[in-house]
Amino acid sequence: MATFGPSMVASFATNADLSADSYKIVKVSGDNNVIRATATTDVLLGVLTDGVALGTAAAPSGVSVQIAGIAKIVAGVNNIQEGHPLSCDGQGRAVIATTGDHLIGRAISSSTTVGDVIECLLTPALIYKT
């Protein structure tokens, strides 16, 4: 595993229940709250850090989102290898990107099981082209 170095973590509000979404990919929703990303076409913001909270429409909560550096991320497939470009699946987990997908970054460790926590060099807001 890589040694964690400098990273950028920002605070955002959420009105969604993200309490089970540590290390999953997020995006900004239409109301400027952070929600779990659910498609490879989502414009991806970053990865939730650990210790996320429950937010509701009536009582939004604050969450920390890593937007740069080396992040821990949950794998959505069992065959991610170092160097693979990563996007997200319907549950905010990392999957291997294909042409036209929005990227969250590049894998710097591999997965052998769905749900593995791997490491990713974040490069959000890019679109993968072969």
Beta strands, then each sheet from edge to edge (+ up, - down):
strand 1: 8-14
strand 2: 25-28
strand 3: 34-36
strand 4: 46-48
strand 5: 61-68
strand 6: 70-74
strand 7: 85-88
strand 8: 94-96
strand 9: 102-107
strand 10: 117-127
sheet 1: 1+ 5- 4+ 2- 3+
sheet 2: 6+ 10- 9+ 7- 8+
end
